[in-house]
Amino acid sequence: MSLAQFPEEIVDHIFEFLPISFALSCRRRAPTRHLFATQCFKPQILRAVDTLDAGAMAFFRANIPGWSLCDPDLLASGGGAIPACRPVEAAALLGRPDALRFLLAVRAGELPPNAVAIALAQGHVNVLDYLVDELALPLPLDAVARAAAHGRADMVRHLLARPGASPPTPAALNLAALGGHLEVVELLAARIGACSPMALRNAAASGHLPVVDFLLPRVGPACAMSDVINVAALNGREAVLVRLLDIAGAASSCSDAAFDAAAGNGHTGILRYLLCRGHRATPRAMELAACGGHLDTIKFLVPGASSCGVRRALAMAEELVEEGDTGYTAVVEYLREFA
């Protein structure tokens, strides 16, 4: 690749990191394209790129739209904190194979070891093809699952269409359901067929109602609805719980385990809904709420609790305070009024 082929917008920004007199003389002498076609500024460019370690944010903000749209978690996994992200890593994160080619050509840095993983997570098909087809980097066996976990439907389609592609696995579908990526779930379900109970539990746990609605008629008979209901209650997913109980058709479909799970995690709205449906408060609900330090849930349960249940909850909270956990002091003070 000759210097004349380097992306002009990247080169122009690099000049800003060169000495002012050098940059000005270059711009006065000839257009950038002509300079690159006739002269070699590789040493100066190398020195300039070295200064980009601290200025990678400015470099890519100035030249590549969409920097602010990158997932902060993915940026962190790609190269530490965002301001410390090196240019090569940033180019991979932003889906710019032209920037990658340029930075690698001037030896501005090495590809991060997780470059392919970054492309899969960000859904950059063009970068993936460059890394795998041109640089001969290996494609992970779980590539579809990695893309599915981040909801990259276009990447999933691309991977499944690549020559020699492996069929999608239930694990990929489970991850897509956990993230609530309906388009990917639909795509994989069409390839896999019957969906696993784990996919439905994942969607219920994360509160992704559209995914739950899609998966419900597609799970096999091995899926116990009570397990899915318990998971929804445990995680405070009221909209999902309402749908599941409506389908189950009876309050008895909700086990004591679901009520206890909601109480232990402080999901008062779930408890209120279950009581309205006719489910009775369980004997352990007050203790579990006290153990979790959920004062609002305790206040909700106290009117219907037995004196024995209140005393057990108080004893548990007092024990935790004695062990030095002051976060339960308010619970103890409140329960003492009713013990």
WOQUI-V558790 format. One record per backbone hydrogen bond with DSSP energy under -0.5 kcal/mol. NH is the residue of the N-H (numbers start at 1). CO is the residue of the C=O. Records with the same first field share a line. If there is no record, write none. Layout:
NH=CO + CO
This chain:
5=2
6=3
11=7
12=8
13=9
14=10
15=11
16=12 + 13
17=14
18=15
23=19
24=20
25=21
26=22
27=23
28=24
29=25
30=26
35=31
36=32
37=33
38=34
39=35
41=39
45=41
46=42
47=43
48=44
49=45
50=46
51=47 + 48
52=49
53=50
54=51
55=51
56=52
59=55
60=56
61=57
62=58
63=59
64=60
65=63
67=64
69=66
70=67
75=71
76=72
77=73
78=74
79=75
80=76
84=81
85=82
90=86
91=87
92=88
93=89
94=90
95=92
96=91
97=95
100=96
101=97
102=98
103=99
104=100
105=101
106=102
107=104
108=103
115=112
118=114
119=115
120=116
121=117
122=118
123=119
124=119
125=123
128=124
129=125
130=126
131=127
132=128
133=129
134=129 + 130
135=130
137=131
140=138
143=140
146=142
147=143
148=144
149=145
150=146 + 147
151=148
152=147
153=151
156=152
157=153
158=154
159=155
160=156
161=157
162=158 + 159
165=162
172=169
173=169
174=170
175=171
176=172
177=173
178=174
179=175
180=176 + 177
181=176
182=180
185=181
186=182
187=183
188=184
189=185
190=186
191=187 + 188
192=188
193=189
194=192
195=218
199=196
200=196
201=197
202=198
203=199
204=200
205=201
206=202
207=203 + 204
208=203
209=207
212=208
213=209
214=210
215=211
216=212
217=213
218=215
219=215 + 216
220=195
223=220
224=222
225=223
227=224
228=224
229=225
230=226
231=227
232=228
233=229
234=230
235=231
236=233
237=232
238=236
241=237
242=238
243=239
244=240
245=241
246=242
247=243
248=244
249=245
253=250
254=251
255=253
258=255
259=255
260=256
261=257
262=258
263=259
264=260
265=261
266=263
267=262
268=266
271=267
272=268
273=269
274=270
275=271
276=272
277=273
278=275
279=274
285=282
288=284
289=285
290=286
291=287
292=288
293=290
294=289
295=293
298=294
299=295
300=296
301=297
302=298
303=299
304=301
305=301 + 302
310=306
311=307
312=308
313=309
314=310
315=311
316=312
317=313
318=314
319=315
320=316
321=317
322=318
323=319
324=321
325=320
326=324
328=325
329=326
332=328
333=329
334=330
335=331
336=332
337=333 + 334
338=335
339=335
